[in-house]
Structure formats: structure tokens, C-alpha cells
Amino acid sequence: KVILIFLGISSLIYALSSKSANILNLNGKIAIFGNEPHTFVGIQTKNQVYKIVNAKSFNLQDYQDEVVKLKAILIKEGKPGFPAAIEVVDFNNN
């Protein structure tokens, strides 16, 4: 568990320090996407669905069907049939 936290923090620091880091400010509805056993927590914006790779860190599954504001780092670009992946840095449900 400590190793996972360390890897998460180090990847976040690397992404934040990288000049190519893509910081996103997103407004949208939290939802569970996919079919068992391939489900994921994501955010549906006006234009796109994003897979939230660290949703458990913020307990975002508890905010299903609620509109939230997220500040996130784009981890992986989306492709047809596959959503873009993000890592949440800040979360606001007001």
C-alpha cells in the first residue's frame, strides 16, 4: 500500500513538473460506466467521458449522479471506444 501511494505521488509530481502536463478543469456528472466486470468510475462532461483512475482516493463513487467540479491531469488520450484517463488533483461537489 505504501508503494502504491509513493508511485501515485511520484507520478503526480512528475506530471505536474512536466511542461507537457495537461491540467483539466472539468464540470460534469459522476457515473459508473461499462459492464461487469469491466466497470469504471468516470465523469460525463458536455463533450466527453473521462475515466478517473484514482476515483477511490476521493470516494467519487459515492457521488454518482451528482454534478461536480474536478481539477485533473490528463493521463491518457481517449480513442474511439475508449475514454480518456485522468487523475484527479482537486475535487469540489458544491
SULQUIRA-V43453 format. One record per residue. N is the residue number from 1. OMEGA is omega in degrees with one decimal (NA if undefined). D_FIRST is the distance of its C-alpha to the first C-alpha in whole Angstrom. Layout:
[[N	OMEGA	D_FIRST] [N	OMEGA	D_FIRST]]
This chain:
[[1	178.8	0] [2	179.7	4] [3	179.6	5] [4	178.2	5] [5	178.7	6] [6	179.6	9] [7	178.6	10] [8	-179.9	11] [9	-178.9	12] [10	177.8	14] [11	177.5	15] [12	178.6	17] [13	178.7	18] [14	-178.0	20] [15	179.8	21] [16	-178.3	22] [17	-179.6	24] [18	178.4	26] [19	-178.4	29] [20	179.8	29] [21	179.6	26] [22	177.3	27] [23	-179.5	26] [24	169.5	27] [25	-172.8	29] [26	170.8	29] [27	179.8	30] [28	-176.2	30] [29	176.4	29] [30	179.4	26] [31	172.9	26] [32	-177.0	25] [33	175.3	26] [34	178.9	27] [35	178.5	27] [36	0.9	25] [37	-175.0	23] [38	179.0	23] [39	176.0	23] [40	174.5	21] [41	-179.2	21] [42	176.5	23] [43	177.1	26] [44	175.2	30] [45	177.9	32] [46	-171.4	35] [47	-166.5	35] [48	170.6	32] [49	176.8	29] [50	173.7	25] [51	-179.2	22] [52	-173.9	19] [53	-179.8	16] [54	-177.1	14] [55	-178.6	16] [56	179.8	13] [57	-179.4	13] [58	-177.1	16] [59	-175.9	17] [60	176.8	20] [61	178.5	20] [62	-178.4	22] [63	-179.5	24] [64	-179.3	26] [65	175.9	30] [66	176.5	29] [67	-176.8	30] [68	172.7	28] [69	179.9	28] [70	166.0	25] [71	-172.0	24] [72	175.5	22] [73	176.4	22] [74	-177.8	24] [75	-176.4	21] [76	176.8	24] [77	176.3	27] [78	175.9	28] [79	177.0	31] [80	-178.8	33] [81	-179.0	32] [82	-178.2	28] [83	171.8	27] [84	-179.8	26] [85	179.0	22] [86	172.6	21] [87	-176.4	18] [88	177.2	19] [89	-179.5	19] [90	-173.9	22] [91	178.6	23] [92	179.2	26] [93	178.8	27] [94	NA	31]]
